[in-house]
C-alpha cells in the first residue's frame, strides 16, 4: 500500500527500494536535494528505547534511534541510510546521527551513572581510511558523558569490504574505553565471525529470532545455542530485541537472555 508524506513528496510505494532507482532519474534528484537539506541543516531527530535487565527489571540503557523530519519520507531510517549510501554521504550522516544522539540524550538527562547509551554506527563507516576516530570521544566529553557508559552498536547494513580495517577500528574504540555491541545477530548480514573477531561486550539477537519464539522449538534451540555461546565462549552480555508479548519475554528469559528490548517495555520516545 502506498504511503503519503507532506511537502513535495507524492505517493511512494513502501516496497520501493531506493537502491534500485536510476541515479540520473528525476525522483533521485529530488531525493538528493531533500537529503542534502536534511544533512546541511542537521534535521535529524532522535528517539530512545529502554533496554531492561530481565533479572531485576531495571533500565540498564537506552538505544538512540535516528529519524529524519516527520514531513519527509526520510523519517523512515531505511530510506535515510539507503540514500546516504547511494550519494556516498553515509559517513556524514552517521556522524550527524551520533552528534544528535549524544545531544538529545544529554537534554533528556539520560547520562546517568547506572545506564548506558547505545549509539548506532554503520559498520561501513569504520572502514573508511579518512574515518575520524577522535570525533566521537570529543562529543562524549563535550556533553559530560563517561566513555565507559557508551556502547557503540555496530549495524551492518551492507557487506564489509575491508574486514581487517573494520576490526582494527573496533579495537581502537575498545582501547579508548568504549563498549562494543554487535547488532542484529541472526539477521542476513550479521554473522558469528564478527563476534569471534570483534570480542564485543554485548550481543543483540535480532527480533526475527525473538518473534513467536514461544511457539517454535526450533527457534528456541537455535536461540539457546547462541546465548550459551555468547556467555561461555565470548563472555558477552546478551540482549533480545523486539520483545512484544509476555510469552516471548518469559521464553527468552528462560533461555538465559540477560537484557531485553521491545514494545513490551516501552515504545521509542
C-alpha positions as CSV (number, residue, x, y, z in Angstrom):
1,X,0.0,0.0,0.0
2,X,1.4,3.4,-0.9
3,X,2.2,6.0,1.8
4,X,1.8,9.7,1.6
5,X,4.0,12.3,3.1
6,X,3.6,16.1,3.4
7,X,5.6,18.7,1.4
8,X,6.8,17.9,-2.1
9,X,6.6,14.1,-1.8
10,X,3.9,12.3,-3.7
11,X,2.8,8.6,-3.5
12,X,5.8,6.3,-2.9
13,X,5.4,2.6,-2.6
14,X,6.5,1.1,0.7
15,X,8.3,-1.6,-1.1
16,X,10.3,0.8,-3.4
17,X,14.0,0.2,-3.0
18,X,15.8,3.4,-3.3
19,X,19.0,1.5,-4.1
20,X,17.3,0.4,-7.4
21,X,16.4,3.9,-8.6
22,X,18.4,5.3,-11.5
23,X,20.9,7.8,-10.1
24,X,20.1,10.2,-13.0
25,X,16.3,10.0,-12.6
26,X,14.2,13.0,-11.6
27,X,13.0,11.3,-8.4
28,X,16.6,10.6,-7.4
29,X,17.4,14.2,-7.9
30,X,14.6,15.1,-5.6
31,X,15.8,12.6,-3.0
32,X,19.3,14.1,-3.2
33,X,18.0,17.6,-2.8
34,X,15.9,16.8,0.2
35,X,18.6,14.6,1.8
36,X,21.3,17.3,1.5
37,X,18.9,19.8,3.0
38,X,18.5,17.5,6.0
39,X,22.2,17.0,6.3
40,X,23.2,20.6,5.9
41,X,20.6,21.8,8.4
42,X,21.1,18.9,10.8
43,X,17.4,18.0,10.7
44,X,17.9,14.6,12.4
45,X,15.8,13.8,15.5
46,X,16.5,11.0,18.0
47,X,14.1,8.6,19.7
48,X,15.2,6.5,22.7
49,X,14.1,3.0,23.6
50,X,14.9,1.5,27.0
51,X,16.9,-1.7,27.5
52,X,15.9,-3.6,30.6
53,X,17.6,-6.2,32.8
54,X,15.4,-9.3,32.8
55,X,16.6,-10.3,36.3
56,X,15.9,-7.0,38.2
57,X,13.6,-5.2,35.8
58,X,15.8,-2.1,36.0
59,X,16.6,0.0,32.9
60,X,20.2,-0.5,32.1
61,X,20.4,1.6,28.9
62,X,18.8,3.4,26.1
63,X,19.3,2.8,22.4
64,X,19.4,6.0,20.3
65,X,17.3,5.7,17.1
66,X,17.8,8.3,14.4
67,X,15.0,9.7,12.2
68,X,14.6,12.3,9.5
69,X,11.9,15.0,9.6
70,X,8.3,13.9,10.2
71,X,7.3,15.7,7.0
72,X,9.7,13.8,4.9
73,X,10.0,10.3,3.5
74,X,13.3,10.2,5.4
75,X,11.5,9.8,8.7
76,X,12.0,6.1,7.8
77,X,15.6,5.3,8.6
78,X,15.8,2.7,5.9
79,X,15.3,5.4,3.3
80,X,17.5,7.8,5.1
81,X,20.5,5.5,5.2
82,X,19.9,4.0,1.8
83,X,20.0,7.4,0.1
84,X,23.1,8.3,2.1
85,X,24.9,5.3,0.9
86,X,23.8,5.9,-2.7
87,X,25.1,9.5,-2.5
88,X,28.3,8.4,-0.8
89,X,27.4,10.5,2.2
90,X,26.9,7.7,4.7
91,X,29.8,8.7,7.0
92,X,28.5,12.3,7.1
93,X,25.0,11.1,8.1
94,X,26.4,8.6,10.6
95,X,28.5,11.2,12.4
96,X,25.5,13.6,12.5
97,X,23.3,10.9,14.0
98,X,26.0,10.3,16.7
99,X,26.1,14.0,17.4
100,X,22.3,14.3,17.7
101,X,22.1,11.2,19.8
102,X,24.5,12.5,22.4
103,X,23.0,15.9,22.3
104,X,19.4,14.7,22.9
105,X,20.4,12.1,25.5
106,X,22.1,14.9,27.5
107,X,19.0,17.1,27.0
108,X,16.8,14.3,28.4
109,X,19.2,13.7,31.3
110,X,19.9,10.1,30.2
111,X,23.6,10.5,31.0
112,X,23.3,8.7,34.4
113,X,26.0,6.6,36.1
114,X,23.9,3.5,36.0
115,X,22.6,3.5,32.4
116,X,24.4,3.1,29.1
117,X,23.7,5.0,25.9
118,X,23.7,2.8,22.8
119,X,24.8,4.7,19.7
120,X,24.3,3.1,16.3
121,X,27.3,3.1,13.9
122,X,27.2,1.8,10.4
123,X,29.9,-0.8,10.0
124,X,30.9,0.5,6.6
125,X,31.9,3.8,8.2
126,X,34.6,2.1,10.2
127,X,36.3,1.0,7.0
128,X,36.8,4.5,5.5
129,X,40.5,5.4,5.5
130,X,39.6,9.0,6.5
131,X,37.5,7.9,9.4
132,X,37.9,10.4,12.3
133,X,38.4,8.2,15.3
134,X,38.6,11.0,17.8
135,X,35.4,12.9,17.0
136,X,33.1,10.6,18.9
137,X,35.2,10.8,22.1
138,X,35.2,14.6,21.8
139,X,31.4,14.7,21.6
140,X,31.1,12.4,24.6
141,X,33.4,14.6,26.7
142,X,31.7,17.8,25.5
143,X,28.3,16.7,26.9
144,X,29.6,15.2,30.1
145,X,29.2,11.5,29.4
146,X,31.7,8.9,30.6
147,X,33.2,6.7,27.9
148,X,32.5,3.5,29.9
149,X,28.8,4.3,29.8
150,X,28.8,4.5,26.0
151,X,28.1,1.5,23.8
152,X,28.9,1.7,20.1
153,X,26.2,-0.5,18.5
154,X,27.6,-1.8,15.2
155,X,25.0,-2.3,12.5
156,X,25.9,-4.0,9.2
157,X,23.5,-2.7,6.5
158,X,25.9,-3.8,3.7
159,X,28.8,-6.2,3.4
160,X,32.0,-5.0,4.9
161,X,34.7,-4.7,2.2
162,X,37.8,-4.4,4.4
163,X,37.4,-6.7,7.3
164,X,40.9,-6.1,8.7
165,X,40.4,-2.3,8.8
166,X,37.0,-2.8,10.4
167,X,38.3,-5.0,13.3
168,X,41.3,-2.6,13.7
169,X,39.0,0.3,14.1
170,X,36.8,-1.6,16.6
171,X,39.9,-2.5,18.6
172,X,40.9,1.2,18.7
173,X,37.5,2.2,20.1
174,X,37.7,-0.5,22.7
175,X,41.1,0.7,23.7
176,X,39.6,4.2,24.3
177,X,37.1,2.6,26.7
178,X,34.0,2.3,24.6
179,X,32.0,-0.9,24.8
180,X,31.1,-2.6,21.6
181,X,27.7,-4.2,20.7
182,X,27.1,-6.4,17.7
183,X,23.6,-5.7,16.5
184,X,21.0,-8.0,14.7
185,X,22.8,-11.3,15.3
186,X,20.7,-13.8,13.3
187,X,19.8,-11.4,10.5
188,X,21.1,-11.6,7.0
189,X,24.4,-9.7,7.2
190,X,25.5,-10.2,10.8
191,X,27.3,-13.5,11.3
192,X,29.3,-15.3,14.0
193,X,32.6,-14.2,12.5
194,X,32.0,-10.7,13.9
195,X,31.6,-12.0,17.4
196,X,34.7,-14.1,17.3
197,X,36.9,-11.3,15.8
198,X,35.4,-8.3,17.4
199,X,35.2,-9.5,21.0
200,X,32.0,-7.4,21.8
201,X,30.9,-6.8,25.3
202,X,27.3,-7.0,24.2
203,X,25.5,-9.1,21.5
204,X,22.0,-8.2,20.4
205,X,19.9,-11.0,18.9
206,X,17.7,-9.9,16.0
207,X,14.0,-9.6,16.5
208,X,13.4,-12.2,13.7
209,X,14.6,-14.9,16.2
210,X,12.5,-13.5,19.0
211,X,9.2,-13.2,17.2
212,X,6.8,-16.0,18.3
213,X,9.8,-17.9,19.8
214,X,7.4,-19.3,22.4
215,X,5.7,-21.2,19.6
216,X,8.8,-22.7,17.9
217,X,11.0,-25.3,19.5
218,X,13.5,-24.9,16.5
219,X,13.8,-21.2,17.2
220,X,14.3,-21.9,20.9
221,X,17.1,-24.5,20.1
222,X,18.9,-22.0,17.9
223,X,18.4,-19.2,20.3
224,X,19.7,-21.2,23.3
225,X,22.8,-22.2,21.3
226,X,23.6,-18.6,20.5
227,X,23.0,-17.4,24.1
228,X,25.2,-20.2,25.6
229,X,28.0,-19.5,23.1
230,X,27.9,-15.7,23.8
231,X,28.1,-16.4,27.5
232,X,30.6,-19.3,27.7
233,X,32.9,-18.6,24.8
234,X,32.9,-14.8,24.4
235,X,31.7,-13.7,27.9
236,X,29.2,-11.2,26.3
237,X,26.0,-9.8,27.7
238,X,23.1,-10.9,25.5
239,X,20.2,-8.7,24.6
240,X,16.9,-9.9,22.9
241,X,15.5,-7.3,20.6
242,X,11.9,-6.8,19.6
243,X,10.1,-8.5,22.5
244,X,6.4,-7.7,22.2
245,X,4.5,-10.3,24.2
246,X,4.6,-11.7,27.7
247,X,5.1,-15.2,26.2
248,X,8.1,-14.1,24.2
249,X,9.5,-12.4,27.3
250,X,9.1,-15.4,29.5
251,X,10.7,-17.7,26.9
252,X,13.8,-15.6,26.2
253,X,14.3,-15.2,29.9
254,X,14.1,-18.9,30.4
255,X,16.7,-19.3,27.6
256,X,19.2,-17.2,29.5
257,X,19.0,-13.8,28.0
258,X,20.4,-11.0,30.2
259,X,18.7,-7.9,28.9
260,X,15.6,-7.2,26.8
261,X,14.3,-4.5,24.5
262,X,11.0,-4.0,22.8
263,X,7.4,-2.7,22.8
264,X,6.5,-4.8,25.9
265,X,8.7,-2.5,27.9
266,X,8.4,0.8,26.0
267,X,8.0,2.2,22.5
268,X,10.7,4.7,21.5
269,X,10.1,8.1,23.0
